[in-house]
């Protein structure tokens, strides 16, 4: 039985895989052709030149990040769920997200998440500038947290590290606090706690 015919989706899927693993700089038509076991001319036939390929990848990434389905019984719970979903998607595709940003489509990429937040903020009874403040605050919290996570992951090993820095003397005598700060942070738990506190404060503000 012959090999299935190559499709445009096959090309984009393979290109996304290369970018995800090695970054946009690793994406060449020759490497992509080798990954797919085909000729470079076949890649050009399906997606055009490299710039056209990058544009198609960006469009695909924007579409993949688009739909967000909140979960929870209350608007506050659903807003937190939107934030958690967005964080997971940004964490899963850092190189592809960087490509979207470089091509000036960042705001378009975030629009579906912001629209989901608008819906939940309206459900909480907020309108106008107060609603906009909540949407933007949650959005900035997500993006800022992801940037900090990525920076910590890429940073070289820190010396001294937190276990060496934190002891009762540097925690005002609070031994339990010192032990907790000496342990590695749980980014998911910390993110959820911070977003919940932010949302509760914003929705209850006079």
N, C-alpha and C positions, 0 to 999 in steps of 0.2 A: 504494500500500500504506500502511495507517495506521500511526501511530506505536505502538510496543509499549507495553502498559499499564505504568504506573509500579508498582514493587514496593517493599516495605519495605526490601529490600536496596539498591535504587537510592537511596532516601532516606538510609540510613545511610552508604553509600559517598560520596555527595555531601557530607554533613555532616562526615564524617571528613576529606575533602579541604579543606573550608573551615577546620576547626580546625587541620589540619596546616600550612596556609599562613599563617593569620592569627591563630591562637589562639582559645580558647573565647569570648572577648568578641565576636568577629566573627560568631559563629553566631547568627543570628536566623531566625525562621520566614520572614520576608519575603525575606531574602537567599537562603535555601535554596530557596524556591519559585522565585525568579528564576534561580538556578543550574540548576534542573531544568526550567525552562520550564513550570511548572504553577501552579495556584492554591494559596494558603496553606491553604485548606480541605482540599485533597488531602493536604498534609503532615500536618495534624492527624488526618486519617482513618487514615493509615498508622502514625503513631508517637505520637499524643497530643500533649500540650503540650510546651513546651521542656524542662521538667524530665524528663519521660518520655523525650524524645529524648536528653538527656545521659546518663540512666541506661542507655539502650540502647547508646549509644556506648561507655560504660565497659565494659559487659558484652562488647561486641564486641572491644574492645581487649584485655581480659583473656584472651578466648578466642584471639585472634590471637597473643598472646605466649606462649600456653600450651605448645604442643608443642615440645620441644627434643630433637634427635637428635644425641648426641655422636659424634665421629669420633676415630679413633686406635687404636693397637694396645694401649696400656697405660692403666691407670686415670689416671695423671698426664696423659697426652696428652688423654684424653677430658675430664678436669676442665678443662683449659685450653680445650678446644674449647667446652665449655658456657659458660665465661666470655666467650669471644670472641663467641659467638652472642648472648648476653644483651646485651653491650655494643652490638652492631650494632643490635639491636632497640630498645633504649632511645634510641640516637642517632637512629634513623629516625623516632621518633614522640614528640618531646619534649612537645608541647602535649597530646597524648592521654594520655601518662603523667602529666602534671601533673593532668589531670582525674581520673584514677584515684586519685591521691594525695589530692586535695581531697575525694573522696567516701569516703575511709577504707578503700579496698580494696587498698592497696599490698601488704600481706602476702599477700593472696590472689593477686595478680598474680605475685608472685615464687615462689609455692609450687611450680609445675611445675619451674622451674629448680633450686630447692633439692632437690626430690625426685630430679632427675637427678644432682645432686651427691652426695646420700646414696647412691645406687646405686653410683657410682664409688668413693666413699670406702670403702664396704663391700667392693668388689672389691679395694681396696688392703689390706684386712685390718684396718681400723680400726673400732672400735665405741664406743658410749657417748659420753662427754664429749669424747674426742679426735676422734671423727668429727664431732661438733657444732662443735667449734672450727674444723675445716677448712672445713666448709660455710659457716659464718658469716664466716670470714676471706675466703674467695673472694667471697662475696656482697658484703661491705663494700668489697672492693677494686674490684669492678666499678662499684658505685654511686658510690663516691668518685671514681674516675677519670673517669666520665662527668660528674659535677658540676664537676670541675676543667676539663675540656675545654669544657663549656658556658660556664663563667665566663670563660675566656680568650677564647672567640669573641665574647662579648657586650661585653667590656671595650673601652674606647676605645684607640686607638693609644698604646703606651707610649713615653715619652721620658724618659731615653734608653732605647733598646731593647737587646736582647741583643748585637747586633753592636758597639754602642758600649761596652757594659759589660765585655765579655770580651776581654782581651788577656793576654799572658804575665804581666804584673805582677799581675793579679787572679786568676790561675790557678796561683800558686806556681811560675812559670817554665815551666809545661807548655804549650808553644805548640800542640801537637796538641789538647790538651784545650780550650784557649781557642778554637781554630777550630771545634771540634765544638760547643761550647756557644753560639757565636755564630750557628750555623746554626739555622733553625727546627726544632723537634722534630717527629718523625714519631710522631703519637699512637698509631697502630696498632702500630707496632714497639715503642714504649716500653711500651704496655699488655701486649703479648704477653710481652715480656722480664720485666716485673715479676710477672705472674701465674705464669709458669714458675718463677721464682726462689722465689716464695711457696709454690707447691704442692710443689716439690722439697724445700724446707726443712721444710714441715709434715709431709709424708709420711715423711721420713727422721728426724724428731725422735724422740728416745728418750722 
